[in-house]
Amino acid sequence: MTKAFTLTFILAILLTAACNPADQPTPTIEASPTPSPLPPTATFTSGPPTKTPRPTPSLPEIPEVACIPADGVRTSGIVTGVIDGDTIDVTIGNLTFRVRYLGLDTPETRNPDTGIERMGKDASQRNLELLKGQRVTLVSDPNDNDTDQYGRQLRYVIVGDIFVNYQLIREGLAFLYSSPIQCGPLFFQAWEAARAEKIGLYAPTPTPEN
C-alpha cells in the first residue's frame, strides 16, 4: 500500500464521519419565557355620574295611613315654615317647596276673632305645634293633581306616628275638601266624628253675655 493511498483512505474516513448526523451533538433549544398576563382593560362609561338614589321613606305602622296609595311619590324633608293650618314649607336637599295638604281646608286667618275664622288661628297654631322644625314624609296621590293652581305640592303629610291631614280633620280644625283622593272615605269618617263630638269648628257658638 503506497503512502498516497493511505492518505486518501484516512481523508475518506474523516469526511464520512463529518457527514453522519448521528455523531453530531444535538443542539439545545431554550424555551421562550411565558409572557406575563396583561393588566385588565379599564372600562369607561359615558354620561353624567350615577347618583345613589335616596331610600324611599317608610310609613308608620298606624291604621290611618292604610289608605295612602302605594304608588304615590314619597319624599322626606324638614319643615322650615308653617304658613297656616293647611300649608307648610318643606326643605328637601337644597330646595324648598310649598306644600298644601290633600283633602282638607282650614279657615282663613284674616279675621281670627270673628265667627269660624277664629278657628283658622287655632288650626295654624296646632299645625305649628305638630310640625315646626320636624322631619316629615310627603306622599302624593295619583288620583289627584300633583300641584294646585298656585304651584303648591298637594300631599299627604306624616310626622312621626301622626297622619297630619287626618288629625286636623279629626280634631275639628278643618273642613273636608272635595277631591277624588284615595283617603277621602277615611277623612269623611274623621269629619263625622268631629261633628258628632261637637269639637273645634263644630262646637256650639258661645252665647254673648249680657
C-alpha positions in Angstrom: 0.0 0.0 0.0 1.5 3.3 -1.0 1.7 6.4 1.1 -0.7 8.3 -1.2 -3.3 5.6 -1.0 -3.0 5.6 2.8 -3.6 9.4 3.0 -6.6 9.1 0.7 -8.1 6.4 2.8 -7.8 8.4 6.0 -9.4 11.5 4.4 -12.3 9.4 3.2 -13.0 8.1 6.7 -12.8 11.6 8.2 -15.3 13.0 5.6 -17.7 10.2 6.2 -17.7 10.9 10.0 -18.3 14.6 9.4 -21.4 13.9 7.3 -23.0 11.4 9.7 -25.6 13.4 11.8 -25.8 10.7 14.4 -22.4 11.6 15.5 -23.2 15.3 15.8 -24.2 16.8 19.2 -27.9 17.6 19.5 -28.4 21.4 19.8 -30.1 22.6 22.9 -33.2 24.8 22.4 -34.1 27.1 25.2 -37.9 27.6 25.9 -39.2 31.0 25.5 -40.2 32.7 28.8 -44.0 32.7 29.4 -45.4 36.2 28.7 -46.8 38.0 31.8 -50.6 38.5 31.7 -51.7 41.9 30.6 -53.5 44.1 33.1 -57.3 44.2 32.8 -58.6 46.8 30.4 -60.3 49.7 32.2 -64.0 50.2 31.3 -65.3 53.7 30.8 -68.9 54.8 30.7 -70.2 58.0 29.1 -72.7 60.4 30.6 -73.1 62.0 34.0 -72.0 60.2 37.1 -74.6 57.9 38.6 -76.2 59.2 41.8 -77.1 56.8 44.6 -80.9 57.0 45.0 -82.2 58.1 48.3 -84.2 55.4 50.2 -87.9 55.6 50.0 -89.3 56.9 53.3 -91.3 54.3 55.2 -94.7 55.0 56.7 -95.5 54.4 60.4 -97.4 51.3 61.4 -100.7 53.0 62.2 -104.1 52.2 60.8 -104.8 55.7 59.5 -102.1 55.5 56.8 -103.5 52.3 55.2 -105.5 54.4 52.7 -102.3 56.1 51.3 -101.7 54.7 47.8 -98.6 52.5 47.5 -97.8 54.1 44.1 -97.8 57.7 45.5 -94.4 59.5 45.3 -92.8 59.7 48.7 -90.2 62.3 49.8 -88.8 63.4 53.1 -87.8 66.8 54.2 -87.6 69.3 57.1 -90.5 71.8 57.8 -88.9 75.2 57.6 -92.2 77.2 57.7 -95.8 76.9 58.8 -97.9 79.2 56.6 -101.4 78.5 58.1 -103.4 75.5 59.1 -103.1 73.6 55.8 -99.9 74.9 54.2 -96.2 74.5 55.0 -92.8 75.0 53.5 -90.6 71.9 53.4 -86.9 71.9 52.5 -85.7 68.8 50.6 -82.0 68.9 49.9 -81.2 72.4 48.8 -84.7 73.2 47.6 -87.7 74.5 49.5 -91.3 73.5 48.4 -94.6 74.9 49.4 -96.9 72.1 50.3 -100.7 72.1 50.5 -102.5 69.4 52.4 -104.7 67.0 50.4 -108.3 66.6 51.3 -108.9 69.4 53.7 -109.3 73.2 54.1 -108.8 75.2 57.3 -110.4 78.5 57.9 -108.6 81.7 56.9 -106.7 83.7 59.4 -107.6 87.2 58.1 -110.2 87.8 60.8 -109.2 85.4 63.6 -111.6 87.0 66.2 -114.8 86.7 64.3 -117.0 83.7 63.5 -115.4 80.5 62.3 -112.4 82.4 61.2 -111.2 82.3 64.8 -110.6 78.6 64.2 -108.1 79.5 61.5 -105.8 80.8 64.2 -106.3 77.6 66.2 -105.6 75.4 63.2 -102.4 77.3 62.4 -101.3 77.0 66.0 -101.9 73.3 66.0 -100.1 72.9 62.7 -97.2 74.7 64.2 -97.1 72.5 67.3 -97.1 69.4 65.2 -94.6 70.3 62.5 -92.3 73.2 63.4 -88.7 72.1 62.5 -89.8 68.4 62.2 -88.8 65.9 59.5 -91.9 64.9 57.6 -92.8 62.4 54.9 -94.8 63.7 52.0 -96.8 61.4 49.7 -98.7 62.3 46.5 -102.0 60.7 45.5 -102.1 59.6 41.8 -105.9 60.2 41.9 -105.4 63.9 42.3 -103.2 66.6 40.8 -99.5 66.8 41.8 -99.8 70.6 42.3 -102.5 73.1 42.6 -103.1 76.3 40.6 -100.6 78.2 42.7 -97.8 75.6 42.2 -98.1 74.2 45.7 -97.4 70.4 46.0 -100.5 68.5 47.1 -99.5 66.0 49.6 -100.4 63.7 52.5 -98.2 64.7 55.4 -96.9 62.4 58.1 -94.8 63.4 61.1 -93.6 60.6 63.4 -96.7 58.5 64.1 -99.2 61.2 63.2 -101.1 61.5 59.9 -101.4 65.2 59.9 -104.2 65.6 57.3 -106.4 63.1 59.2 -105.5 64.6 62.6 -106.6 68.1 61.8 -109.9 66.9 60.5 -110.4 64.6 63.4 -109.8 67.5 65.9 -112.4 69.6 64.2 -109.9 72.1 62.9 -110.5 71.6 59.1 -113.3 71.2 56.6 -113.4 68.4 54.0 -112.1 69.4 50.6 -113.9 67.7 47.8 -111.4 65.7 45.7 -111.0 62.1 44.3 -108.2 61.2 46.7 -107.9 57.7 48.0 -108.1 58.7 51.7 -111.4 60.5 51.1 -113.5 57.9 53.0 -111.2 58.0 56.0 -111.3 61.8 56.1 -115.1 61.7 55.9 -115.3 59.4 58.9 -113.0 61.8 60.9 -115.1 64.7 59.9 -118.3 63.0 61.0 -116.7 62.0 64.3 -115.7 65.6 65.0 -119.2 66.9 64.2 -120.8 64.2 66.4 -118.5 65.2 69.3 -119.1 68.9 68.6 -115.4 69.9 68.8 -113.5 72.6 67.1 -115.4 74.1 64.2 -118.5 72.2 65.3 -118.6 73.3 68.9 -121.6 75.3 69.9 -121.2 79.0 69.4 -120.7 80.8 72.7 -123.7 83.0 73.7 -122.7 86.6 74.4 -123.2 87.5 78.0 -125.5 90.5 78.6 
